[in-house]
């Protein structure tokens, strides 16, 4: 379970809050995670899943994208505003293995 806000942290800086950040390496598998309370203030760049940790910083190993595999995810529809934030263009592929991210099965 990943909770974005709760009593005690609701007044912090929500501009860059992420639940899971993809690595600079290939093949992260994320499964069975539930997301709650990610409805941050309007304009905030928050998301349950973000891509490519530090792909924008030197040294770059190459210019290819990294694949993150996801399955069995659940998002509280009342409290999750943004599921995914692509941190840097063309640096990540999110493969939804069962439709739980996209809603397509």
Backbone as CSV, one residue per row, in Angstrom:
resi,resn,N_x,N_y,N_z,CA_x,CA_y,CA_z,C_x,C_y,C_z
1,UNK,0.849,-1.180,0.000,0.000,0.000,0.000,0.890,1.236,0.000
2,UNK,0.623,2.158,-0.929,1.320,3.448,-0.965,0.295,4.557,-0.791
3,UNK,0.527,5.394,0.211,-0.386,6.490,0.533,0.316,7.798,0.228
4,UNK,-0.320,8.645,-0.569,0.270,9.931,-0.934,0.233,10.929,0.195
5,UNK,-0.936,11.154,0.764,-1.067,12.072,1.896,-1.853,11.394,2.998
6,UNK,-1.589,11.820,4.214,-2.325,11.325,5.373,-2.200,12.357,6.482
7,UNK,-2.892,12.146,7.560,-2.806,13.060,8.686,-1.351,13.126,9.133
8,UNK,-0.807,14.328,9.191,0.584,14.500,9.587,1.485,14.952,8.448
9,UNK,1.115,14.656,7.194,1.945,15.125,6.077,1.147,15.891,5.041
10,UNK,-0.072,16.278,5.362,-0.937,16.907,4.374,-0.584,18.341,4.026
11,UNK,0.327,18.974,4.734,0.639,20.373,4.441,2.040,20.562,3.855
12,UNK,2.648,19.506,3.379,4.014,19.591,2.863,4.085,20.094,1.430
13,UNK,5.274,20.012,0.842,5.498,20.398,-0.544,5.121,19.221,-1.431
14,UNK,4.014,19.351,-2.156,3.507,18.259,-2.966,3.916,18.373,-4.428
15,UNK,4.819,19.259,-4.769,5.156,19.500,-6.160,5.782,18.341,-6.886
16,UNK,6.495,17.461,-6.202,7.209,16.369,-6.870,7.045,15.042,-6.150
17,UNK,5.906,14.781,-5.596,5.694,13.548,-4.851,5.419,12.393,-5.809
18,UNK,6.156,11.288,-5.642,5.991,10.092,-6.456,5.887,8.875,-5.538
19,UNK,5.110,7.888,-5.971,4.996,6.651,-5.206,6.117,5.687,-5.538
20,UNK,6.254,5.362,-6.811,7.301,4.462,-7.297,8.011,5.182,-8.434
21,UNK,9.332,5.205,-8.381,10.126,5.822,-9.448,10.924,4.722,-10.141
22,UNK,10.759,4.633,-11.440,11.481,3.618,-12.208,12.980,3.871,-12.206
23,UNK,13.776,2.819,-12.261,15.235,2.948,-12.240,15.826,3.280,-13.605
24,UNK,17.113,3.528,-13.620,17.851,3.728,-14.877,18.250,2.395,-15.486
25,UNK,17.828,1.317,-14.904,18.151,-0.012,-15.424,16.877,-0.682,-15.936
26,UNK,17.059,-1.750,-16.634,15.978,-2.457,-17.306,15.264,-3.431,-16.377
27,UNK,13.924,-3.559,-16.549,13.202,-4.702,-16.014,12.605,-4.604,-14.628
28,UNK,12.298,-3.436,-14.113,11.622,-3.350,-12.819,10.236,-3.979,-12.946
29,UNK,9.873,-4.822,-11.977,8.547,-5.428,-11.920,7.823,-4.873,-10.705
30,UNK,6.636,-4.306,-10.922,5.811,-3.767,-9.848,4.492,-4.522,-9.886
31,UNK,4.154,-5.198,-8.789,2.943,-6.004,-8.768,2.296,-5.952,-7.390
32,UNK,0.975,-5.944,-7.391,0.223,-6.043,-6.143,0.237,-4.785,-5.283
33,UNK,0.430,-3.622,-5.888,0.495,-2.376,-5.123,-0.851,-1.665,-5.196
34,UNK,-1.292,-1.139,-4.043,-2.511,-0.347,-3.960,-2.120,1.101,-3.688
35,UNK,-2.765,2.043,-4.387,-2.460,3.467,-4.244,-3.676,4.206,-3.691
36,UNK,-3.446,5.020,-2.655,-4.502,5.815,-2.032,-4.012,7.238,-1.785
37,UNK,-4.921,8.189,-1.813,-4.684,9.593,-1.439,-3.599,10.279,-2.267
38,UNK,-3.717,10.190,-3.570,-2.783,10.867,-4.477,-3.440,12.033,-5.194
39,UNK,-4.508,12.574,-4.639,-5.185,13.720,-5.245,-4.610,15.012,-4.669
40,UNK,-3.472,15.414,-5.199,-2.730,16.579,-4.716,-3.341,17.861,-5.275
41,UNK,-2.861,19.013,-4.808,-3.403,20.284,-5.292,-3.270,20.436,-6.809
42,UNK,-4.186,21.184,-7.399,-4.167,21.445,-8.839,-2.813,22.001,-9.270
43,UNK,-2.270,21.484,-10.361,-0.996,21.960,-10.875,0.214,21.197,-10.363
44,UNK,0.044,20.403,-9.325,1.168,19.624,-8.809,1.518,18.518,-9.803
45,UNK,2.804,18.186,-9.911,3.268,17.155,-10.841,3.471,15.841,-10.100
46,UNK,2.484,15.428,-9.361,2.561,14.217,-8.563,1.969,13.041,-9.319
47,UNK,2.428,11.851,-8.989,1.898,10.656,-9.636,2.213,9.432,-8.791
48,UNK,1.411,8.408,-8.983,1.652,7.138,-8.300,2.932,6.475,-8.819
49,UNK,3.133,6.533,-10.140,4.295,5.918,-10.777,4.989,6.966,-11.628
50,UNK,6.295,7.058,-11.486,7.099,7.963,-12.294,8.208,7.158,-12.954
51,UNK,8.753,7.707,-14.020,9.703,6.931,-14.817,11.127,7.446,-14.693
52,UNK,12.057,6.560,-14.864,13.468,6.830,-15.094,14.151,7.765,-14.091
53,UNK,14.490,7.220,-12.983,15.199,7.978,-11.956,16.533,8.495,-12.489
54,UNK,16.706,9.780,-12.500,17.952,10.456,-12.873,18.396,10.225,-14.318
55,UNK,17.475,9.937,-15.214,17.855,9.797,-16.628,18.285,11.124,-17.229
56,UNK,17.951,12.199,-16.586,18.278,13.524,-17.096,19.634,14.004,-16.600
57,UNK,20.322,13.200,-15.790,21.613,13.603,-15.236,22.744,12.813,-15.878
58,UNK,23.888,13.431,-15.969,25.079,12.755,-16.480,25.568,11.754,-15.438
59,UNK,26.238,10.699,-15.764,26.556,10.287,-17.130,25.448,9.423,-17.705
60,UNK,25.109,9.650,-18.946,24.164,8.800,-19.642,24.896,7.554,-20.110
61,UNK,24.323,6.395,-19.886,24.932,5.160,-20.364,24.603,4.945,-21.841
62,UNK,23.421,5.332,-22.233,22.984,5.209,-23.616,21.751,6.080,-23.795
63,UNK,21.087,5.938,-24.932,19.912,6.763,-25.182,18.633,5.941,-25.266
64,UNK,18.648,4.695,-24.851,17.475,3.844,-24.955,16.506,4.002,-23.796
65,UNK,15.317,3.459,-23.981,14.295,3.486,-22.941,14.406,2.252,-22.055
66,UNK,13.889,2.356,-20.845,13.863,1.247,-19.891,12.424,0.772,-19.745
67,UNK,12.246,-0.533,-19.574,10.906,-1.098,-19.442,10.590,-1.374,-17.983
68,UNK,9.415,-0.903,-17.571,8.861,-1.195,-16.247,7.648,-2.085,-16.494
69,UNK,7.590,-3.239,-15.853,6.475,-4.168,-15.994,5.556,-3.991,-14.795
70,UNK,4.263,-3.811,-15.049,3.310,-3.637,-13.954,2.168,-4.634,-14.089
71,UNK,1.664,-5.073,-12.941,0.507,-5.968,-12.912,-0.141,-5.898,-11.535
72,UNK,-1.397,-6.278,-11.499,-2.149,-6.385,-10.254,-2.088,-5.094,-9.424
73,UNK,-2.233,-3.947,-10.098,-2.244,-2.660,-9.412,-3.684,-2.263,-9.118
74,UNK,-3.876,-1.495,-8.043,-5.199,-0.924,-7.796,-5.040,0.528,-7.374
75,UNK,-5.968,1.342,-7.859,-5.958,2.780,-7.614,-7.317,3.170,-7.066
76,UNK,-7.337,3.849,-5.944,-8.585,4.336,-5.381,-9.098,5.465,-6.278
77,UNK,-10.173,5.215,-7.009,-10.650,6.186,-7.999,-11.068,7.515,-7.380
78,UNK,-11.429,7.524,-6.121,-11.837,8.767,-5.462,-10.646,9.626,-5.033
79,UNK,-9.457,9.014,-4.894,-8.320,9.769,-4.345,-7.054,9.715,-5.190
80,UNK,-7.134,9.178,-6.397,-5.967,9.140,-7.287,-6.271,9.980,-8.520
81,UNK,-5.534,11.089,-8.653,-5.747,11.989,-9.791,-4.874,11.636,-10.992
82,UNK,-3.621,11.247,-10.768,-2.693,10.936,-11.865,-1.968,9.633,-11.543
83,UNK,-2.095,8.673,-12.421,-1.433,7.388,-12.204,0.039,7.438,-12.590
84,UNK,0.365,8.053,-13.731,1.730,8.016,-14.269,2.204,9.413,-14.633
85,UNK,3.494,9.657,-14.362,4.179,10.876,-14.808,5.436,10.428,-15.532
86,UNK,5.540,10.783,-16.827,6.750,10.463,-17.578,7.771,11.564,-17.315
87,UNK,8.784,11.218,-16.551,9.774,12.181,-16.067,10.576,12.824,-17.181
88,UNK,10.971,12.019,-18.150,11.822,12.505,-19.231,11.390,11.802,-20.506
89,UNK,11.174,12.521,-21.599,10.647,11.894,-22.820,11.536,10.770,-23.357
90,UNK,10.896,9.721,-23.814,11.553,8.624,-24.533,12.517,7.810,-23.685
91,UNK,12.375,7.841,-22.366,13.289,7.109,-21.498,12.632,5.944,-20.771
92,UNK,11.342,5.706,-21.006,10.683,4.610,-20.293,9.521,4.048,-21.092
93,UNK,9.323,2.753,-20.894,8.177,2.035,-21.428,7.515,1.373,-20.227
94,UNK,6.241,1.597,-20.070,5.516,0.917,-18.995,4.637,-0.136,-19.649
95,UNK,4.925,-1.384,-19.349,4.175,-2.490,-19.945,3.160,-3.003,-18.933
96,UNK,1.910,-2.725,-19.207,0.802,-3.142,-18.355,0.454,-4.582,-18.707
97,UNK,0.858,-5.514,-17.886,0.739,-6.929,-18.230,-0.666,-7.499,-18.067
98,UNK,-1.515,-6.821,-17.297,-2.850,-7.364,-17.077,-3.975,-6.336,-17.209
99,UNK,-3.655,-5.110,-17.588,-4.671,-4.088,-17.744,-5.005,-3.322,-16.478
100,UNK,-4.331,-3.612,-15.389,-4.675,-2.954,-14.128,-4.233,-1.494,-14.073
101,UNK,-3.285,-1.087,-14.900,-2.884,0.321,-14.975,-3.797,1.096,-15.923
102,UNK,-4.042,0.545,-17.080,-4.791,1.249,-18.116,-6.292,1.004,-18.078
103,UNK,-6.704,-0.058,-17.423,-8.114,-0.410,-17.424,-8.524,-1.236,-18.640
104,UNK,-7.549,-1.594,-19.467,-7.802,-2.425,-20.655,-7.323,-3.840,-20.382
105,UNK,-8.236,-4.796,-20.466,-7.838,-6.184,-20.212,-7.889,-7.008,-21.474
